[in-house]
Amino acid sequence: MRESWSESAIPTMIEDDNQLTGDDTALGESIPSFPINDLKVFLAGFARLGYGSEALLAAAGLSGMELDDPDVRIPCDTFGTVIGCAMRERPMKNVGVKIAAETPIGSFPLLDYLAVTSDTVGEAVKELGRYFRIVVNPITLEVREDENPIRLKIWGPSTISAEFSVSLDVLHLRAETEGCFRPEWVSFAHEPDDVEEIESILGCPVRAQDEWTGLAVSREAWNLPLRRRDPILRCLLEQQADEIIARIPTEDGIALEIRRLLAKRIIGGDTSIGSVARELATTPRTLQRRLEGAGISYQDLLEKTRREAAEKYLADRSLPIGEVAFLLGYSEPSAFHRAFKRWKNMTPQAFRQRSDRA
């Protein structure tokens, strides 16, 4: 446990919250982003903790009009800017946990009420897993119901987002079970600022620097009834959520992060799933499972990244086609030709000629 938290920790924390961002758009990648409502939740939490909202809003470079537009999305690094500004104003330990403690049910209206109208804790968690990405991508939730205790594994772009998500689940499920819900323990893959303080807030043991982040839940707690269960309302909410999910691009969350890493490695780097999994601090098996849950395969992501890189480098006539094939990891130009024809239904040479005419 860290004995103190000082402003000297701010640069590391901001770098951590910014780790998904950067100028990685050469192959058509979009910058990972959050809905504006997520920032509003953090700003409201900071305000309840006594921080100046206007200064934080100014630090984010946003106006009140943008906050009122539910369709606005903001880059992930805006969170790092806001948090860094708040910590320079007044350093605070366990930021994510304390913001969660100040976040009421209904702050994420559709997702929250999908959960609280469920019959049990377990059904609420499954609703969260099914619909999590409608509001909080690139955070993902994996439910391991086959294990004992049941594990809820959470992946997010920073330690603060991990602390916030884990704590919000614990506190809201406790409220909706009339104070009965208690996880067996919560795990963090990092070392929080003050473990004892988090244990006091969450009312359960905390394991720091573990292999995973999330909650361990007993079967008894999993089956606890929720006080606002309402199957009719939940069915109506699910219809609305399904419509939103249908409009969300399939590549977000973990898939987007993998594509970002592959875009850096596609030229002469290690594109194996084992290498990418190590950089994401997970195992190839876990990575495959998460992709399967999203309906995406690792090979598909690698193929798409190679295809976009091929199109980019073929448009540059200074590179011979054979050299492009070599850069993309093909041992023989013929293998690259076959792959490109499968992707575009034309040869690399025909694609280059068409690009010249465009």
N, C-alpha and C positions, 0 to 999 in steps of 0.2 A: 504494500500500500504506500502510495506517495504521501509524505508528511505534509507537503504544502503545494500550493498551486500559485504560480506567479506569472507575471506578464511575459517572462522569458519563454513560457510554453506556447505563446500565441502563434509564432511562426510555424511550429510543427503542426499545431492543430489546424491552421488554415491550409497548409499544404495537404494534410490528410483530407480535409473536406473538398479540396480542389482536385483530387487525384484522378477524377474521371474526365477532366476537362483538358483543353489544349487544342492546338491547331492541327487536328488529325483529320482534316476533311478532304484530303487530296483524292481519296478513292470514293468520294461520294458519301462519307459518313456524316451524319448529323451530330451536333454537339449534344451530349446527354442533358436533359432538362427536366424540370419539375413543373407541375401546374402552379399557377400563382397562388392558389389557395393554401398550398403547403407552406409557402413563405408567410402568408397571413397568419397561419397557426403559430409559427415561430415568433412573429412580431407580437402577437397577442400574448403569448407566453412570457416573452421578455418584458412586456408592459406590466403584466401582473407581478413580475419579480422586481419591478421598480426601475426598469431601464427606459430611457427616452425613445419613444417610437419614432419621432420625427427625425432624429439623428440617424437612426438605423435605416429608415426608409431612404434618406438622402444618401447614405453610404451605399445602398443597393442601386442608386441611380434610377429609382422608380417614383412615379407620381401616384397620387390618390386615385386618379382615373384608371390607371393600369391595375391597381388592386381591385377595383370594382368590376373588371372584365374577366369573367370566369374562363375565357378561352386563351388568355395570355399564358405563355410558358416562359420560364426563366432558366438560364444556364445554371448548372450545379454550382459553379464557382461563386454565384451570388450569395449562396448560403455561407460560404467561407468568409466573404466580405462582411456580411451582416454579423456573424458570430465574432469575427476579429474586432469589429467596431465595438460590440458590446463588451468584450473582454478587456479592451483598452479603457473603456469607461469604468468598468468595475470587474476585476477577475472573479470567477466563480468556478468551483469544482463541480464535476458531474453535470455539465450543462444539459446534455440530452435527457438525463433522468429528471432533472428539475423542470425542464420545459414540459415533459410528459405529465408531470404531476400537476401542472397548471393548465392542461388541455382537457376541456370537458367533452363528454360524449356529445356528438353532433357537430364537432368541428370538421369532420369529414362526413357530411350528412348521409350520402347514399351508402357508403361502406359501413359506417357505424351502425346504421339502422338495419342493414342486411344482417349484421352480426347479432344485435341485441334482440331482434325479433325471432331468432332461432330458438329451438327447444332447449338445447343443452350447450355447455361450454364446447364440447367436441364439434357440434354442428356449427356453432359460431365460428370456430377456428377454420373449419372447412370452407365456410362462406368467405372468410378473409383470404384463404389460400386461392380460392377460385377467382375472386374479384379484386385482389390486392392491387393489380396494376392499373385499375381505372383511375387511381388518384396518386399513387406514391412511387411510380417507376422512377429510377431504376432499382428500387428495393424489391426483393423477392422473398417469398415464404414457402418453405417446404415442410410438409407434415409427414412425420414418420410414425404412423399409427400402428405399425406392426411391431414396434419396439416396446419395451417395458423398463422404465417409464416411457410414455409417448414423448417424442421430441418434436418441438417446433423450431426448425432451423431458419434463421433469418440472415439474409445477405444484403448489405447496403454499401454505398460508396464511401462511408467514413465511420469512424468510431462513434461520433456524435449521433449519426442517423441510426446506428445499431442500438445504442443506449436508449434513444428515444422510442424506437419501435418496440423493443423488448419491454420497456417500462410501461408504455401505453397499453400493451396487451394485458400485462399483469394487473394494472390499476383499474382498467375498465371492466375486465372480467370479474375482478373482486367486487366492484360496485354493482354489477348486474346479477351477482349471486348473493346479495345481501351480506357481503363480507366473508363468505365461506370459501372462496377460491384462494388457494395457496399453491404455487408450483413447488415441486420437490426442490428445485434449485433453478437459478438462471446462470447461463454461461456467457462469457465474453471472450473472444479470441485475443483481445488486447488487455492491458492493465489499466483499469479505470483510475480516476484520480483518488477516490476514497471508497474502498470496498465496503467498509463498515457503514458508511452513510447510506450507500445504496441498499444494503441489507435492511437498514432501519426503514427506509422509504418503501421498499417492496415487500417487506415482511417475510423474506425467505433467504436461504443461503445464496451466496454469489461465488461462482468459480471464475477466477481471472486467468488470462492467458491459456484458455482451454483450446481444444482443437476446433471448436465450433461456437457460434453465437446463437442464443435462443433460450427456450424454456424447456424444462423437463417436467411433465405433468403425469400424475398418477391416474390410474383408471377411475378411481373414485372421483377425483376432481374433474376428470374428462366428462363424466356423466352428470355433473351437477346441473339442475334446471336453472334457466334464466327467468328473471322476474317479469320481463316484458315479451315473452314468447307469443308470437302471433303469426300463424302459418298463412293466413289470407293476405295480410299486409306484406309478409316476406315474399310471397309469390309475385305480387305486383312489383315489388322492388327488384326482384330478380329479372323480370321482363325488361325493366328499364336498364339495369346493369348489362344484360346481354346485348342490348342495342348499342350501348357505349363500347363494349368489348369488341363488337364486330367492326367498329370504325377505327380501332387502334391498330397501327401497323404491327405485324407479327414480330419484327425485330426491335425489341426494347429490352431493358434490364440486362440480364446476363448475356443474351445474344449480342446486344450492341457493344458490350464491353469486350467480348471475345473478338468481334470484328475489328474493334479498335486495336487490339493487340496484334491480330493477324496482319492488319494493314502495315504495321511497323516491321513485322517479321517476314513478310511475303518475299522480299528481295534479299535472298541469301541468308535468311534467319531460320531458326528452328520453329516449324509450324506444327509440330506434333502436339497432340492433345495433352500429353504428359507435361511438356514444357509450358504450355499455356496454363494448365491447372496449377503448376507450381507457382507461377506468377500471381495467380488469383488466390493463393494460399488454400488450395483445396486438393482433392484427389481426382484423377481421371474418371473414376466410377461415379463420384458425386456430381461431377460436371456433366457427365453423360445423362445422369438421372434428371438433373435440372433442365437440361435441354429437351429431354423426352417429354417432361411435363409441359413444356412450352410448345411442343409439337414441331421441334426443329432438331436437325442432326448436325453434329460437328462437321461432317464431311460437306454438307450443304453450305455451311458458313464459309468453309475453306474454299470451296469451288466458287462461290459468289465473289469472295475477295480476290481470288486469282483472276476471275473473268474481268472484274473492274480494273485491276492492275494491268491486265493484258491490253484492254482497250486504251488505257492511258498511254502505255509505252508504244503501242503500235501507231498511235497518232503522232509520235515523235519519229520522223523519218531518219534521224541521225543514228538510230539503233537498228541494226539488221534483225530480221525476224528470228534468225537462229540465236542471236544474243538475247532477245526478249525471252525466248523459250528457256535459255539457260538461267536468266535472272529469276524466272518464276519457279525454278526448281525442277525443270524437265531435263532428263538426261539425254534425250534425243529430240530434235525438232519435229520428227514425225509424231511423237506422243503429244506434243503441244498442238500440232495441226489437228489431230483427231479430237482433242478436248475442245479446241476453239470452234471447230465445225459443229460439235454437239451443242455448244453454248449459243452460237449465233447463226447456225445453219449456213455458214459461209467460211471460206478459208481465211487465215490471217492476211494473206496478200490481197484478197478481194475487199476485206474490211479496210485495209490501209488505202486502197485505191478509192473506195467510197468516201473515206474521211478527207482525202485530198480534194474531192469534188465538192464537198460540203462547204 
